[in-house]
C-alpha cells in the first residue's frame, strides 16, 4: 500500500480510513489493534489519517474502552431533517468530529446525478487545509 501511495504526489488533505464493513469478522479488540497499527504505519510514513464511519458502527465494532477517540473523525449521520444547529451524537470514545456527512442525496449545481454526499466541517479543520 505505501509503495503505491508514494508514487502519487503528497496529498494536501489527510488520508481517510473508511471504516464501515458489515462483513468484517475481527473481534472488537482485534479491530482496535488493526486500526491502531494501520494509523501508526500511515503516520510513520509521513501522512495524516482520519477515520470515516457512523456512530452506531463505531460503537458496535470497537471495545467500550477503546483508545481511538483521539483520531480525527469524519462522521456519517443522516438526519431526517437537516439543521446545522443540531449536531449528531458522537460515537462512544469521541468527544467531537471534524467533518459531518449529513446526506448522500445532494444535487450540486451543474451535476446530473442526485446522489452526491453533502458534508460540513469544523472551521478549525477547514482553516488547517
C-alpha positions in Angstrom: 0.0 0.0 0.0 2.7 2.5 1.0 4.8 1.6 -2.0 1.9 2.5 -4.3 0.9 5.6 -2.2 4.4 7.0 -2.6 4.1 7.0 -6.4 1.4 9.8 -6.1 2.0 13.4 -5.2 1.9 14.1 -1.5 -1.8 14.8 -0.6 -2.7 18.2 0.8 -5.5 16.6 2.9 -5.4 13.6 5.3 -5.9 10.1 4.1 -9.2 8.6 5.1 -9.8 5.2 6.6 -13.4 4.3 5.5 -14.5 2.0 8.4 -18.0 0.6 7.8 -17.7 -3.0 6.5 -20.5 -5.1 8.0 -18.9 -8.3 6.8 -15.8 -7.8 9.0 -15.0 -10.8 11.2 -12.4 -9.3 13.6 -13.2 -9.2 17.3 -13.6 -5.8 18.9 -10.1 -5.9 20.3 -8.6 -7.1 17.0 -10.4 -4.3 15.3 -8.9 -1.7 17.6 -5.4 -3.2 17.2 -5.8 -3.2 13.4 -6.8 0.4 13.3 -4.1 1.4 15.7 -1.4 -0.4 13.7 -2.7 1.0 10.3 -2.7 4.5 11.8 0.9 4.1 13.1 2.1 2.9 9.7 0.4 5.8 7.9 1.7 8.4 10.4 5.2 7.0 10.4 5.2 7.3 6.6 4.6 11.0 6.9 0.8 11.1 6.2 -2.1 12.2 8.3 -5.1 10.0 8.8 -8.8 10.5 9.7 -11.4 7.8 10.2 -14.8 7.9 8.4 -17.7 5.9 9.8 -21.1 6.3 11.5 -21.6 6.4 15.3 -23.6 3.1 15.6 -21.0 1.2 13.7 -18.0 2.5 15.7 -19.9 1.8 19.0 -20.7 -1.8 17.9 -17.3 -2.6 16.4 -14.9 -1.2 19.0 -14.3 -2.1 22.6 -16.1 0.0 25.2 -12.7 1.3 26.5 -11.0 1.8 23.1 -8.3 4.4 22.8 -9.1 5.7 19.3 -11.1 8.8 20.3 -8.0 11.0 19.6 -8.3 10.2 15.9 -9.9 12.9 13.8 -13.4 11.7 12.9 -15.4 12.2 9.8 -18.9 11.2 11.0 -21.7 10.0 8.7 -25.1 10.7 10.2 -28.1 11.4 8.0 -30.9 13.2 9.9 -34.4 13.2 8.6 -34.4 17.0 8.5 -31.0 18.6 8.4 -30.4 21.5 10.8 -26.9 22.9 11.0 -27.6 23.8 14.7 -28.5 20.2 15.6 -25.3 18.1 15.7 -25.3 14.3 15.6 -24.3 12.2 18.6 -20.7 11.3 18.8 -19.8 7.6 18.9 -18.6 6.2 22.2 -15.0 7.4 22.8 -15.1 10.5 20.7 -15.8 14.0 22.1 -16.2 15.6 18.7 -15.9 15.2 14.9 -14.1 17.3 12.3 -16.4 16.6 9.4 -20.0 15.5 9.3 -21.6 13.9 6.3 -25.3 14.7 6.6 -26.7 13.4 3.3 -25.9 11.2 0.3 -28.7 12.8 -1.7 -27.2 16.1 -2.7 -27.5 17.7 -6.1 -24.9 20.4 -6.6 -25.5 22.9 -9.4 -24.1 21.5 -12.7 -24.2 17.9 -11.7 -26.6 15.5 -13.3 -26.5 12.9 -10.5 -28.7 13.4 -7.4 -26.6 11.2 -5.2 -23.7 13.4 -4.1 -22.6 13.4 -0.5 -23.0 16.6 1.5 -20.7 17.4 4.3 -19.8 20.2 6.8 -16.5 20.6 8.5 -15.4 22.5 11.6 -13.8 25.8 11.0 -10.5 24.7 12.6 -10.3 21.8 10.3 -11.2 23.9 7.3 -8.6 26.5 8.2 -5.9 23.9 8.5 -6.4 22.7 5.0 
